[in-house]
Amino acid sequence: MAGPGEYVADETEGITRVEDLPRPKVVARSRNFSRRPCPTCGHSCYRKRTFQRTLHDLGDLVSGRPRNLQLTYSQHYCCKCRSYFNADMSDLALPKSHYTHRVITLAVRLVVEDGLPYRAASWHLWRDHRVFVPYATIQNWVEAGGGKGTATCQWRIPRQRAG
């Protein structure tokens, strides 16, 4: 095992086939509830069905493998509002995101605070944290202010007016 400050070459460097990369460690998480209150009217609603969603998280540094969260969540139906809603998963990830908050926060921090270019940040995330994020995705996160759906970016430097 490598000690602190000792450089160890990345064993995945030079791999060109996706099949040759280490298999991800799958961790099961559950947001499966039999009843949930409706977010609109507060009525207690039964579970209609369950779904599964895979989220990419920061990898396991000891084994050197990526880590995926296999999230099982429930969908509920409110008979008063006649609407469907999912169990709350906002503590793990944004809606429709494939990555956890931890990955998004680290990627944005690498670019904004450490000043890494997008490609270098993508490589850093794979090399040191075993999570693959395309550099264009990191660029979208930074330009959106670190998350999906955010209208303004809090890290942009304002342009100075001429004259």
C-alpha positions as CSV (number, residue, x, y, z in Angstrom):
1,M,0.0,0.0,0.0
2,A,1.3,3.5,-0.9
3,G,2.2,5.9,1.8
4,P,1.4,9.6,2.0
5,G,3.1,11.7,-0.7
6,E,4.2,8.6,-2.6
7,Y,3.3,8.7,-6.3
8,V,1.6,5.5,-7.5
9,A,0.7,5.2,-11.2
10,D,-2.9,4.9,-12.1
11,E,-3.6,1.3,-13.0
12,T,-6.5,2.3,-15.4
13,E,-4.3,4.7,-17.5
14,G,-4.0,3.5,-21.0
15,I,-7.2,1.4,-21.0
16,T,-9.2,2.1,-24.1
17,R,-12.1,-0.4,-23.7
18,V,-14.9,0.4,-21.3
19,E,-15.2,-3.3,-20.5
20,D,-11.7,-3.4,-19.0
21,L,-12.4,-0.7,-16.4
22,P,-13.1,-1.8,-12.8
23,R,-16.7,-2.8,-12.1
24,P,-18.6,-0.3,-9.9
25,K,-19.4,-1.2,-6.3
26,V,-23.2,-1.1,-6.0
27,V,-24.7,0.3,-2.8
28,A,-28.5,-0.1,-2.3
29,R,-30.4,2.8,-0.9
30,S,-34.2,3.0,-0.4
31,R,-36.7,5.8,-0.4
32,N,-39.6,3.4,-0.6
33,F,-42.5,4.4,1.7
34,S,-46.0,2.9,1.9
35,R,-47.6,6.3,2.6
36,R,-46.4,9.9,2.1
37,P,-48.2,13.3,2.5
38,C,-49.1,15.1,-0.7
39,P,-46.8,18.1,-1.3
40,T,-49.7,20.1,-2.6
41,C,-52.6,19.5,-0.2
42,G,-51.0,17.4,2.6
43,H,-53.4,14.4,2.1
44,S,-51.9,11.1,3.1
45,C,-51.4,9.1,-0.1
46,Y,-50.7,5.4,-0.7
47,R,-47.8,4.1,-2.8
48,K,-48.8,3.5,-6.4
49,R,-45.6,1.8,-7.6
50,T,-41.8,1.6,-7.1
51,F,-39.0,2.6,-9.4
52,Q,-35.2,2.3,-9.4
53,R,-32.6,4.9,-10.3
54,T,-28.8,4.6,-10.5
55,L,-26.7,7.5,-9.2
56,H,-22.9,7.9,-9.6
57,D,-21.2,8.7,-6.4
58,L,-17.6,9.3,-5.3
59,G,-15.7,6.0,-5.7
60,D,-14.3,3.6,-3.1
61,L,-10.7,4.8,-2.7
62,V,-9.5,1.6,-0.9
63,S,-10.5,-0.8,-3.6
64,G,-10.1,1.7,-6.4
65,R,-13.6,1.0,-7.8
66,P,-16.3,3.4,-8.9
67,R,-19.4,3.5,-6.7
68,N,-23.1,3.5,-7.8
69,L,-26.1,4.1,-5.6
70,Q,-29.0,1.9,-6.6
71,L,-31.9,3.9,-5.3
72,T,-35.3,2.3,-5.0
73,Y,-38.1,5.0,-4.6
74,S,-41.8,5.0,-4.4
75,Q,-44.3,6.9,-6.5
76,H,-47.6,8.0,-4.8
77,Y,-51.0,9.1,-6.1
78,C,-53.1,11.8,-4.4
79,C,-56.8,11.1,-5.0
80,K,-57.7,14.6,-3.9
81,C,-55.3,16.5,-6.2
82,R,-55.4,13.7,-8.9
83,S,-51.6,13.9,-9.2
84,Y,-48.6,11.7,-8.9
85,F,-45.5,12.5,-6.9
86,N,-42.3,10.7,-6.0
87,A,-40.7,10.2,-2.6
88,D,-38.3,12.9,-1.7
89,M,-34.8,12.2,-2.9
90,S,-33.4,15.8,-2.8
91,D,-30.9,14.8,0.0
92,L,-29.1,12.6,-2.5
93,A,-29.3,14.2,-5.9
94,L,-31.1,16.8,-8.0
95,P,-34.2,15.7,-10.0
96,K,-33.1,13.9,-13.3
97,S,-29.5,14.1,-12.3
98,H,-27.2,11.0,-12.7
99,Y,-24.7,12.3,-10.1
100,T,-25.0,12.9,-6.3
101,H,-24.6,16.3,-4.7
102,R,-21.1,15.2,-3.5
103,V,-19.9,14.7,-7.1
104,I,-21.4,18.0,-8.4
105,T,-20.0,20.0,-5.5
106,L,-16.5,18.5,-5.8
107,A,-16.4,19.0,-9.6
108,V,-17.5,22.7,-9.4
109,R,-15.0,23.3,-6.6
110,L,-12.2,21.9,-8.7
111,V,-12.9,24.3,-11.5
112,V,-13.9,27.4,-9.5
113,E,-11.7,27.3,-6.5
114,D,-8.7,25.3,-7.7
115,G,-8.8,26.8,-11.2
116,L,-8.6,23.5,-13.1
117,P,-9.7,23.4,-16.7
118,Y,-12.7,21.2,-17.4
119,R,-10.8,18.3,-19.0
120,A,-8.3,18.3,-16.1
121,A,-11.1,18.3,-13.6
122,S,-12.7,15.4,-15.3
123,W,-9.5,13.4,-15.2
124,H,-8.9,14.4,-11.6
125,L,-12.4,13.1,-10.6
126,W,-11.6,9.7,-12.3
127,R,-8.0,9.4,-11.1
128,D,-8.6,10.4,-7.4
129,H,-12.2,9.7,-6.8
130,R,-13.1,7.0,-9.4
131,V,-16.2,8.8,-10.8
132,F,-16.3,9.5,-14.5
133,V,-17.9,12.9,-15.4
134,P,-17.6,14.2,-19.0
135,Y,-15.9,17.5,-19.0
136,A,-18.9,19.1,-20.9
137,T,-21.1,18.1,-18.0
138,I,-18.7,19.8,-15.5
139,Q,-18.9,22.9,-17.7
140,N,-22.7,22.9,-17.6
141,W,-22.6,22.6,-13.8
142,V,-20.2,25.5,-13.5
143,E,-22.1,27.7,-15.9
144,A,-25.4,26.9,-14.1
145,G,-23.9,27.8,-10.7
146,G,-23.3,24.3,-9.5
147,G,-26.7,22.8,-10.1
148,K,-29.4,22.1,-12.7
149,G,-32.1,24.6,-13.1
150,T,-30.3,27.5,-11.5
151,A,-30.8,30.6,-13.6
152,T,-27.8,32.6,-12.6
153,C,-24.2,31.7,-11.9
154,Q,-22.8,33.0,-8.7
155,W,-19.1,32.5,-9.8
156,R,-19.1,34.6,-13.0
157,I,-16.9,37.6,-12.9
158,P,-19.0,40.7,-14.0
159,R,-17.9,42.5,-17.1
160,Q,-16.6,46.0,-16.6
161,R,-18.1,48.7,-18.7
162,A,-15.8,50.5,-21.1
163,G,-15.4,54.3,-20.5
